[in-house]
Amino acid sequence: MRVCEHDSLRVRKWKSELLAFLAETKRHCGIGGGNLCNSETLYAAPAMASRYGYYLPSPLIFIENRTRSVYFCLHRRLRALKHWMKSKGFQWSDDALGFVETPEEGIAVRALRELKEGEVVAKMPKEACLTTKTSGAREIIEEAGLDGHLGLAFAIMYERSLAGDSPWAGYLQLLPDQECVPIVWTLHEVNHLLCGTELHQTVQEDKTLIYEDWKENILPLLDLAPSKLNPKFFGIEQYFAAKSLISSRSFEIDDYHGFGMVPLADLFNHKTGAEDVHFTAMPSNDESDTDVDDCNNEEGIVEEEALAQNSSIYMSELNTANIGNRIVIDSESSSVSEDDTSMLEMIMIKDVSSGTEVFNTYGLLGNAALLHRYGFTEQDNSYDIINIDMKLVLQWCSSMFSDRHSRARVSFWRRLDYSACGSQNSEYFEISFDGEPQIELLILLHIMLLPDDAYHKLDLSVSIAGNCVESSGTTLLNDNIFPNKAFNTSKKSMLPKNVCDALLSLADMRESLYGLKSIEEDIEALGRCSLVREKKLYNSLVLRINERKILRKLRNYASQSFKTPNHSSPRKKLKRTTKRTS
């Protein structure tokens, strides 16, 4: 039956979507060209009655063929990985852990039977991990002085250049070319999709820094060792790809090996607050005899929770510093004997029922950190925050007061030993998931809005008092109450109407950075978006929407605060009980 015009539109839509899916399948699975993405194959009816798509076959026929191709590709690669791991001394029980493919998250690990707390479900040799110490490029890396992630990126590129001759060929063939983290997005995608978000400027800066690292450290090596290094495997695109894998998959193994790629361990997906498994290790015997990188671990115990980086501890630090998933060095919970320091273990930290996915956790991270480092987001992530830059606060001040006024009030605020987050060149204030502003911001706004007479009296009082701010809770200076930032007092006591109005203005200014589209339009766009086909758009929308919801909560917080009657108004200076700590 010949299709009508309406059906032709539907056909073209299906064609576009399926071709996009197949192109991604081809890239990820390494499937060759041929007829897989050929439009004749896509539209040919079983009898091949038409060469030009006038007959529409059942989508189930194509989906079945496509699924078989993808499943065969994945099955082959997983089987190769398992064979490789067993040949390298990995130990795990086939009846305990299963590896499955999910459209949204790629490979996932599921429990094939009930797993009990404390059960060791896998052991991994350190020497089978891809590190700067185990790579065939070790000599080049050490002679060039490539440390940390820079050296590991070179090791990954080097092993990839060896293809099937690499000792890690069975592992590398399962990895994607690159992870979908923002550092490998095009500049157009970064500017378009991340505009206004906490990641926009950070990713721009990261891309510049990563390029400079490659130009200064990797590019010169191609001239020094042309016989050992094939330039096509060490280009800027390959370096960005290696950095994306390190960002999302590397673990800090121990002081000797430093950071590395840990096969099998990197197959576990993240779920905030839902950790099922811990990775543990005994300290390496080599550590006492070998120069090692400082991991800031004087007691020899590293908790994964220490990596619960606040998503505002930004972000270039997460990508350029030696921060990654860490393996807990714990001799008490490990079943590895003290004589055997060469193994890593995966230990269940709670019971998991059969058929359930087994999760690791990368820390209690907001979506900005998750997307920046791992390439995904979580809707309604309770660890999301949004930042208001000091520059934005000063811009608001300039619209209200003179520059001299603003500089004097900020200077006085600093004299009281208050500060924002970050460095002085990039200061910001956090707004929590619930929309509550950082108390340092409230105090700064309060000082900014003081009448001149009250400000001068306060300035004089502080000078006479020796810049002291009481640690017991509040200090009353000329009828101005300033909660100590370490004291858990109600922030609403700091919110007269003019401070609330300032918060509303700052929320509007911060909101304007997202462009002309409203949050409602973003929510509608997310509803139409496919995580499988449009991963970048999907995750950037989740990030934008969650940030803008926090700004909405900030507005509600400010709007309701000055309407709340304050029944208790302390009028006495509280007695000092302890020495204030900065």
C-alpha positions in Angstrom: 0.0 0.0 0.0 1.4 3.4 -1.0 1.8 5.7 2.0 0.0 9.0 2.1 1.7 12.4 2.6 1.1 12.3 6.4 2.7 8.9 6.5 5.7 10.2 4.5 6.4 12.7 7.2 6.2 10.0 9.7 8.6 7.9 7.7 11.1 10.7 7.4 10.9 11.3 11.1 11.5 7.6 11.8 14.3 7.6 9.3 16.1 10.5 10.9 15.8 9.1 14.4 16.9 5.6 13.5 19.8 6.7 11.4 21.0 8.8 14.3 20.7 5.8 16.6 22.6 3.6 14.2 25.3 6.1 13.7 25.9 6.2 17.5 25.7 2.4 17.6 28.3 2.2 14.8 30.6 4.6 16.6 30.3 3.0 20.1 30.3 -0.7 19.0 32.8 -0.4 16.2 30.4 -1.9 13.6 31.6 -1.4 10.1 29.7 0.5 7.4 27.9 -1.4 4.7 24.2 -1.5 4.7 23.6 -1.0 8.4 22.9 2.7 8.0 21.8 2.5 4.4 18.5 4.1 3.6 17.5 1.2 1.3 18.1 -1.3 4.1 16.1 1.0 6.4 13.1 1.1 4.2 13.2 -2.0 2.1 10.1 -4.2 2.7 10.6 -7.9 3.1 10.0 -8.4 -0.7 12.1 -5.3 -1.6 9.1 -4.1 -3.5 10.4 -0.5 -3.7 13.9 1.0 -3.7 12.7 4.4 -2.5 10.7 4.0 0.6 7.2 3.9 -0.7 6.4 0.8 1.3 6.7 0.9 5.0 7.8 -2.3 6.8 6.8 -3.0 10.3 9.1 -1.1 12.7 9.4 -4.3 14.7 11.3 -6.0 11.8 14.0 -3.3 11.9 14.1 -3.0 15.7 14.6 -6.7 16.0 17.5 -6.6 13.5 19.0 -3.6 15.1 18.7 -5.1 18.6 20.4 -8.3 17.4 23.3 -6.3 15.9 23.7 -4.2 19.1 23.4 -7.2 21.4 25.8 -9.3 19.3 28.3 -6.4 19.4 28.0 -5.9 23.1 28.0 -9.6 23.9 31.2 -10.0 21.9 32.9 -7.1 23.6 31.8 -8.2 27.1 33.0 -11.7 26.5 36.3 -10.4 25.4 36.6 -8.3 28.5 35.8 -11.2 30.8 38.3 -13.4 29.0 40.9 -10.6 29.4 40.2 -10.1 33.1 40.5 -13.8 33.9 43.8 -14.0 32.0 45.1 -11.1 34.2 44.1 -12.6 37.5 40.8 -10.9 38.2 38.6 -12.9 40.5 34.8 -12.7 40.6 31.9 -15.0 40.8 29.8 -15.5 37.7 26.8 -16.3 39.8 27.1 -13.1 41.8 27.6 -10.3 39.3 26.1 -9.8 35.8 26.9 -7.1 33.3 24.0 -5.8 31.3 23.5 -3.0 28.7 21.0 -0.2 29.5 20.1 2.4 26.9 20.4 5.3 29.4 23.5 4.3 31.3 25.4 1.9 29.1 26.8 -1.1 31.0 25.4 -1.7 34.5 26.2 -4.3 37.1 23.4 -6.4 38.6 23.2 -8.9 41.4 22.5 -12.4 40.0 21.8 -13.6 43.5 21.3 -12.1 46.9 24.5 -10.4 48.0 25.3 -10.0 51.7 26.9 -7.1 53.6 30.7 -7.8 54.0 30.8 -10.2 51.0 33.8 -9.9 48.8 32.4 -10.0 45.2 35.5 -9.3 43.2 39.3 -9.0 43.5 41.5 -7.0 41.1 45.3 -7.1 40.7 46.9 -3.7 40.9 49.3 -4.6 38.2 46.3 -5.1 35.8 45.2 -1.5 36.4 46.4 0.9 33.7 48.6 3.5 35.5 51.8 5.4 34.8 53.7 2.7 36.6 52.3 -0.2 34.6 52.0 1.3 31.2 54.6 0.5 28.5 55.1 4.3 28.3 56.4 4.5 31.9 60.0 5.4 30.8 58.8 8.2 28.5 56.4 9.5 31.2 59.0 9.6 33.9 61.7 11.1 31.7 59.3 13.8 30.7 58.1 14.4 34.2 54.4 13.9 33.4 52.6 13.7 36.7 49.1 12.9 37.8 46.3 13.0 35.2 48.7 14.3 32.6 50.9 11.2 32.8 47.8 8.9 32.9 46.4 10.6 29.8 49.6 9.9 28.0 49.6 6.3 29.1 46.0 5.8 27.8 46.9 7.3 24.4 50.1 5.2 24.2 48.3 1.9 25.0 45.6 2.8 22.5 48.2 3.4 19.8 49.4 -0.2 20.3 45.9 -1.5 19.5 45.8 -5.3 19.8 49.4 -5.4 21.0 48.6 -3.5 24.2 48.4 -5.6 27.3 45.1 -3.7 28.0 43.6 -4.3 24.6 40.9 -6.5 26.0 39.9 -3.7 28.4 40.3 -0.7 26.1 38.1 -2.3 23.4 35.1 -2.0 25.8 35.7 1.7 26.5 34.0 4.4 24.4 36.2 6.7 22.3 35.4 9.4 24.8 32.9 10.0 27.6 30.2 12.6 27.0 31.5 15.1 29.5 31.4 18.9 28.7 35.2 19.2 28.1 34.8 17.2 24.8 31.7 19.2 23.7 32.3 21.8 20.9 32.5 25.4 22.0 29.2 26.0 20.3 27.6 23.3 22.4 29.1 24.6 25.6 28.0 28.2 24.9 24.5 27.1 23.7 23.7 24.3 26.2 25.5 25.5 29.3 24.7 29.2 29.1 24.0 30.7 32.5 24.8 27.4 34.4 27.5 26.9 37.0 29.5 25.1 34.3 29.6 27.6 31.5 32.7 29.6 32.3 34.4 26.6 34.1 34.2 24.4 31.0 35.5 27.2 28.8 38.4 27.7 31.1 39.0 23.9 31.3 39.2 23.5 27.5 41.8 26.3 27.3 43.9 24.8 30.1 43.7 21.3 28.7 44.8 22.5 25.3 47.8 24.4 26.9 48.7 21.2 28.8 48.8 19.2 25.5 50.7 21.9 23.6 53.3 22.3 26.3 53.8 18.7 27.5 52.6 16.2 24.9 53.3 17.9 21.6 57.1 18.2 22.2 57.3 14.4 22.9 56.3 13.6 19.4 59.5 15.2 18.1 61.7 13.6 20.8 60.5 10.1 20.2 59.1 9.9 16.6 60.0 6.2 16.3 57.9 5.2 19.3 55.0 7.6 19.0 52.5 7.7 16.2 51.3 11.3 16.0 47.7 10.4 15.0 47.2 8.8 18.4 48.6 11.8 20.4 46.7 14.7 18.8 44.6 17.2 20.7 41.4 15.3 20.1 42.9 12.1 21.5 44.2 14.0 24.5 40.7 15.4 25.2 39.3 11.9 24.8 41.8 10.5 27.3 41.1 13.3 29.7 37.3 12.5 29.5 37.9 8.9 30.4 40.1 9.8 33.3 37.6 12.3 34.5 34.8 9.8 34.6 36.5 6.5 35.2 39.8 6.8 37.1 40.5 5.8 40.7 43.2 6.7 43.1 44.7 3.3 43.8 47.5 3.9 46.3 50.5 6.1 46.8 52.8 4.1 44.5 50.5 3.7 41.5 48.6 7.0 42.0 45.6 7.4 39.7 44.7 4.7 37.2 42.1 3.0 35.2 40.6 0.0 37.2 38.9 -2.5 35.0 35.6 -3.9 36.3 35.5 -1.3 39.1 34.6 1.4 36.5 31.5 -0.6 35.3 29.5 0.3 38.4 27.1 3.2 38.0 26.7 6.0 40.5 23.6 6.7 42.6 23.7 9.5 45.1 23.2 8.3 48.6 22.8 4.6 47.5 26.2 3.1 47.7 26.2 -0.7 47.7 29.9 -1.6 47.3 33.3 -0.3 48.6 36.6 -0.7 46.8 39.3 -1.5 49.2 43.0 -2.1 49.1 46.0 -2.9 51.3 48.9 -0.4 51.2 51.5 -1.4 48.6 54.8 -2.7 49.7 56.4 -0.6 47.0 55.3 2.6 48.7 58.1 2.8 51.3 60.8 2.2 48.8 59.6 4.4 45.9 59.2 8.1 45.5 55.4 8.7 45.4 53.0 11.5 44.9 51.6 13.2 48.0 47.9 12.1 48.4 47.3 14.0 51.6 46.7 10.7 53.4 48.9 10.8 56.5 47.0 8.1 58.4 46.8 5.7 55.4 43.0 5.6 55.4 41.1 7.2 52.5 37.3 7.3 52.7 35.3 7.7 49.5 33.0 10.1 51.4 36.0 12.5 51.5 35.3 12.9 47.8 31.9 14.3 48.4 33.1 17.5 46.9 30.7 20.3 47.3 29.6 21.0 43.7 30.7 24.6 44.2 34.3 23.6 44.8 35.0 24.4 41.3 35.2 22.7 38.9 38.5 23.1 37.2 39.9 21.7 40.4 38.0 18.5 39.8 39.3 18.2 36.3 42.9 19.4 36.5 43.9 18.5 40.1 44.6 15.0 41.3 41.0 14.3 42.5 39.2 11.2 41.5 37.4 8.1 42.8 39.4 6.8 45.6 39.8 3.2 46.8 39.5 2.8 50.6 42.8 1.7 52.1 41.4 -0.4 54.9 43.2 -3.4 56.4 40.4 -4.2 58.9 37.6 -4.8 56.5 39.7 -6.3 53.7 40.1 -10.0 53.4 43.4 -9.6 51.5 46.2 -10.8 53.7 48.9 -8.4 54.8 51.4 -10.4 52.7 49.3 -9.8 49.6 49.2 -6.1 48.9 48.8 -6.5 45.2 45.0 -6.9 45.1 42.1 -4.6 45.2 38.7 -5.8 46.5 35.1 -5.0 46.0 33.2 -5.5 49.3 29.4 -5.2 49.7 28.5 -2.7 52.4 24.9 -3.6 52.6 22.6 -6.4 51.4 21.4 -6.3 47.8 18.6 -8.5 46.5 18.9 -10.6 43.3 18.2 -8.7 40.1 19.0 -5.3 41.6 21.6 -3.0 40.2 24.7 -2.7 42.3 25.8 0.9 42.8 28.9 2.7 43.7 28.8 6.3 44.7 31.2 9.0 43.5 30.3 11.3 46.4 27.4 13.5 47.5 27.6 15.7 44.5 25.3 18.2 42.8 24.5 18.0 39.1 27.1 20.6 38.1 29.8 18.3 39.5 28.2 15.1 38.1 27.9 16.5 34.6 31.3 18.2 34.6 33.1 15.1 35.7 31.0 12.1 34.8 28.7 13.3 32.0 25.3 12.7 33.6 22.8 14.4 35.9 20.1 13.3 38.4 16.7 15.0 38.5 15.8 16.6 41.8 19.3 16.2 43.1 19.2 17.4 46.7 22.9 18.3 46.6 22.4 20.9 43.9 23.3 24.5 44.8 23.6 27.6 42.8 26.2 30.3 43.2 25.9 34.1 43.1 29.2 35.6 42.2 30.7 38.5 44.2 30.9 40.3 40.9 27.2 40.1 40.5 26.7 41.4 44.1 29.0 44.3 43.3 27.2 45.0 40.1 23.9 45.3 42.1 25.7 47.6 44.5 26.9 49.8 41.7 23.3 50.2 40.6 22.3 51.4 44.1 25.4 53.2 45.4 28.7 54.7 44.4 31.8 52.6 43.9 33.3 54.3 47.0 30.4 53.2 49.1 30.6 49.6 47.8 34.3 49.3 48.3 34.1 50.7 51.9 31.3 48.4 52.9 33.0 45.3 51.5 36.2 46.3 53.2 34.4 46.6 56.5 32.7 43.2 56.0 36.1 41.6 55.5 37.4 43.3 58.7 34.7 41.4 60.5 36.4 38.3 59.2 33.7 37.3 56.8 34.5 36.0 53.4 32.9 34.3 50.4 33.7 30.9 49.0 36.5 30.5 46.5 39.5 32.7 46.0 39.5 36.4 46.0 39.7 36.5 42.2 36.6 34.3 41.9 34.5 34.7 45.0 30.9 33.5 45.2 28.1 32.8 47.7 26.1 29.6 47.8 22.4 29.3 47.7 21.3 25.9 49.1 19.0 23.4 47.5 16.2 24.8 49.7 16.9 28.3 48.5 18.6 29.6 51.6 21.4 32.0 51.0 24.8 31.8 52.6 24.8 33.9 55.8 27.9 35.8 54.7 25.8 37.1 51.8 23.1 38.3 54.1 25.5 40.1 56.4 27.2 41.8 53.4 23.8 43.0 52.1 22.9 44.2 55.6 26.1 46.2 55.8 25.7 47.6 52.3 22.2 48.8 53.1 23.0 50.5 56.5 22.3 54.2 56.6 25.5 56.2 56.7 25.1 57.3 60.3 24.5 53.8 61.5 27.4 52.5 59.4 29.9 55.0 60.8 28.8 54.3 64.4 29.2 50.6 63.7 32.6 51.1 62.2 33.8 53.1 65.2 32.4 50.5 67.6 34.2 47.7 65.9 37.4 49.6 65.9 37.1 50.3 69.6 36.2 46.7 70.3 39.3 45.4 68.4 37.4 43.9 65.5 35.8 41.3 67.8 32.7 39.4 66.8 31.3 37.3 69.6 31.4 33.5 69.1 28.5 33.0 71.5 25.9 33.7 68.8 25.3 37.3 68.1 27.0 40.7 68.7 25.0 43.8 69.3 26.8 46.9 68.0 24.7 50.1 67.9 21.5 48.1 67.6 22.8 46.1 64.6 22.8 42.3 65.2 25.3 40.1 63.3 25.0 36.4 63.8 28.3 34.6 64.0 28.8 32.5 60.9 29.6 29.4 63.0 26.4 29.9 65.1 23.3 28.1 64.0 20.8 30.9 64.3 17.8 31.7 62.2 18.8 33.6 59.1 15.5 35.2 58.9 16.5 37.5 61.8 18.9 39.1 59.2 16.2 39.8 56.7 14.6 43.2 56.9 12.7 44.2 53.9 15.5 46.0 52.1 17.7 42.9 52.4 14.9 40.8 51.0 14.5 43.2 48.1 18.2 42.9 47.4 17.9 39.1 47.3 15.1 39.4 44.9 17.1 41.7 42.6 20.1 39.3 42.8 17.9 36.4 41.9 16.6 38.2 38.8 20.1 39.2 37.8 21.3 35.6 38.2 18.3 34.3 36.3 19.0 36.6 33.4 22.2 34.7 32.6 20.1 31.8 31.2 18.9 33.9 28.3 15.3 34.6 27.2 13.7 31.2 27.6 11.7 30.7 30.8 12.0 27.8 33.1 8.6 26.6 31.9 10.0 26.4 28.3 13.0 24.5 29.6 10.7 22.0 31.4 8.7 21.5 28.2 11.9 21.0 26.2 13.1 18.4 28.7 9.8 16.5 28.3 10.4 16.3 24.6 14.0 15.3 24.9 15.4 11.8 24.7 18.2 10.8 27.1 19.4 8.2 24.6 19.5 10.3 21.5 20.1 13.8 22.9 22.3 13.1 26.0 24.0 16.6 25.9 20.7 18.5 25.6 19.0 16.3 28.2 21.6 16.7 30.9 22.1 20.4 30.3 18.4 20.9 30.6 18.3 19.0 33.9 21.1 21.2 35.2 19.5 24.4 34.1 16.1 23.5 35.4 17.4 22.4 38.8 19.4 25.6 39.2 16.5 27.8 38.2 14.2 25.9 40.7 16.7 26.9 43.4 16.4 30.6 42.3 12.6 30.2 42.5 13.0 28.9 46.1 15.3 31.9 46.9 12.6 34.3 45.7 10.1 32.5 47.9 12.5 32.6 50.8 13.0 36.4 50.4 9.3 37.1 49.7 8.1 35.3 52.8 10.9 36.3 55.2 10.1 39.9 55.8 6.4 39.0 56.2 7.3 36.7 59.1 6.8 38.6 62.5 9.9 38.5 64.6 8.6 38.0 68.2 12.0 37.8 69.8 14.5 40.7 69.4 17.5 40.3 71.5 18.7 43.6 72.8 21.6 42.6 75.0 25.1 41.9 74.0 25.6 38.2 74.7 28.5 37.3 77.0 31.6 35.8 75.4 31.9 32.1 76.2 34.5 30.8 73.8 37.2 32.3 71.7 36.1 32.8 68.1 37.7 30.7 65.4 37.9 32.0 61.9 
